[in-house]
Amino acid sequence: MKIEPLGTSFYLSIPEADGNEKQKEGVRSSTGNSEKAPKERSSSIKQGYSEYRVVKTNVRGKRQERILGIDAKYLHNKKPGGSGGGVWRKQRSLQEVTDVTALPESGCFSIVFSNGTKREYECVNMKERDEIVEKIKTLKSEAMN
């Protein structure tokens, strides 16, 4: 069994009898209480670097597993288990983001960039989708001030 850290979430890879691994998601909590007041959550969203396991749909409609990293200045695009090698764009500035929208599909959101490209992403759940959308919007508005 191994643990793969991703921001405030972690994934347990549990070996099964047939040799394959099954993943189970968990949430890391430093206080023991996984529920936080909204003010604490929004202030923690602004701080630090976070990573999220997502499925990105590329321009040809191909679904690609990715790690979406977000910090105060950039969106980072990495392949799972790698350093980002082999991806077309390893990072994009938050200044290039013109719009980020939660889509009606469960756990999906889209990002529109200043050059007109639009990328759709699918998250593990709606809570994570909402956290990503809120973080990008918050960091983008702070960068403009």
Wavefront OBJ file of the C-alpha trace (Angstrom):
o trace
v 0.000 0.000 0.000
v 1.339 3.455 -0.872
v 0.046 6.982 -0.234
v 0.180 9.623 -2.957
v -0.149 13.151 -1.495
v -2.180 15.690 -3.480
v -2.772 18.962 -1.643
v -5.186 18.274 1.212
v -6.270 14.923 -0.270
v -4.388 11.664 -0.430
v -4.871 8.451 -2.326
v -4.214 4.976 -0.980
v -3.165 2.436 -3.578
v -4.214 -0.930 -2.204
v -2.888 -4.072 -3.953
v -5.622 -6.547 -4.832
v -5.388 -10.320 -5.285
v -5.332 -10.010 -9.110
v -2.213 -7.803 -8.990
v -4.008 -4.552 -9.833
v -4.181 -1.614 -7.455
v -7.384 -0.020 -6.212
v -7.319 3.644 -5.149
v -9.249 5.023 -2.214
v -9.454 8.777 -1.564
v -9.062 10.317 1.878
v -8.764 13.806 3.320
v -5.843 14.944 5.438
v -6.745 17.054 8.453
v -4.197 18.583 10.801
v -6.784 19.439 13.470
v -8.715 16.180 13.455
v -11.844 18.108 12.454
v -12.320 17.928 8.686
v -15.035 20.599 8.681
v -13.830 24.181 8.730
v -15.687 27.428 8.965
v -16.076 29.145 5.563
v -13.742 32.014 6.548
v -10.929 29.586 7.407
v -11.396 27.752 4.124
v -11.322 30.853 1.937
v -8.204 32.190 3.658
v -6.462 28.813 3.314
v -7.397 28.691 -0.380
v -5.357 31.838 -1.014
v -2.198 30.422 0.512
v 0.383 28.038 -0.864
v 0.637 25.543 -3.639
v -2.094 22.926 -4.102
v -2.303 19.925 -6.398
v -5.429 18.191 -7.669
v -5.838 14.979 -9.637
v -7.983 15.808 -12.668
v -8.841 14.481 -16.115
v -8.182 17.114 -18.793
v -9.889 16.981 -22.183
v -7.451 18.161 -24.859
v -8.207 20.008 -28.091
v -8.829 16.701 -29.932
v -11.274 15.485 -27.264
v -8.816 13.008 -25.728
v -9.119 12.551 -21.958
v -5.770 12.795 -20.159
v -5.030 12.214 -16.478
v -3.177 15.198 -15.055
v -2.085 16.812 -11.821
v -3.294 20.430 -11.816
v -1.058 22.492 -9.561
v -2.125 25.980 -8.503
v 0.009 28.639 -6.847
v -0.232 32.427 -6.539
v 1.042 33.046 -10.095
v 0.680 29.897 -12.204
v -1.394 26.863 -13.165
v 0.910 23.837 -13.440
v 0.155 20.882 -15.735
v 1.869 17.587 -14.809
v 1.498 13.955 -15.706
v 0.726 11.778 -12.670
v 3.847 10.203 -11.225
v 6.128 12.435 -13.280
v 7.773 15.808 -13.219
v 5.661 17.246 -16.024
v 7.825 15.872 -18.830
v 6.042 15.191 -22.083
v 3.268 17.776 -21.618
v 2.883 20.554 -24.169
v 2.619 23.396 -21.628
v 4.036 22.756 -18.175
v 2.614 25.963 -16.736
v 0.469 28.962 -17.632
v 0.256 32.286 -15.889
v -2.951 33.098 -14.010
v -2.897 36.365 -15.982
v -3.692 34.290 -19.103
v -6.932 32.986 -17.519
v -9.903 35.001 -18.780
v -12.655 32.799 -17.324
v -13.114 29.767 -15.085
v -16.562 28.189 -14.838
v -18.085 25.268 -12.947
v -20.011 23.180 -15.483
v -23.368 21.507 -14.801
v -21.785 18.057 -15.205
v -20.808 16.590 -11.865
v -17.254 17.596 -10.952
v -16.431 19.362 -14.243
v -15.129 22.885 -14.895
v -13.622 24.835 -17.780
v -10.841 27.389 -18.097
v -10.678 29.898 -20.966
v -7.309 31.465 -21.742
v -6.497 34.836 -23.327
v -5.455 33.215 -26.631
v -8.998 31.812 -26.980
v -8.276 28.199 -26.014
v -10.707 26.473 -23.680
v -9.880 23.396 -21.610
v -12.331 21.236 -19.699
v -11.371 19.326 -16.564
v -13.102 16.659 -14.504
v -12.424 16.318 -10.774
v -12.946 13.497 -8.297
v -16.044 15.234 -6.897
v -17.996 18.499 -6.902
v -16.400 19.697 -3.658
v -12.942 19.567 -5.214
v -14.249 21.243 -8.398
v -15.714 24.087 -6.347
v -12.450 24.476 -4.417
v -10.404 24.716 -7.635
v -12.781 27.232 -9.255
v -12.886 29.351 -6.084
v -9.090 29.273 -5.706
v -8.441 30.355 -9.311
v -11.036 33.147 -9.122
v -9.694 34.361 -5.755
v -6.055 34.360 -6.874
v -6.966 36.033 -10.183
v -8.890 38.834 -8.431
v -6.045 39.364 -5.929
v -3.525 39.610 -8.771
v -5.597 42.389 -10.355
v -5.600 44.454 -7.129
l 1 2 3 4 5 6 7 8 9 10 11 12 13 14 15 16 17 18 19 20 21 22 23 24 25 26 27 28 29 30 31 32 33 34 35 36 37 38 39 40 41 42 43 44 45 46 47 48 49 50 51 52 53 54 55 56 57 58 59 60 61 62 63 64 65 66 67 68 69 70 71 72 73 74 75 76 77 78 79 80 81 82 83 84 85 86 87 88 89 90 91 92 93 94 95 96 97 98 99 100 101 102 103 104 105 106 107 108 109 110 111 112 113 114 115 116 117 118 119 120 121 122 123 124 125 126 127 128 129 130 131 132 133 134 135 136 137 138 139 140 141 142 143 144 145
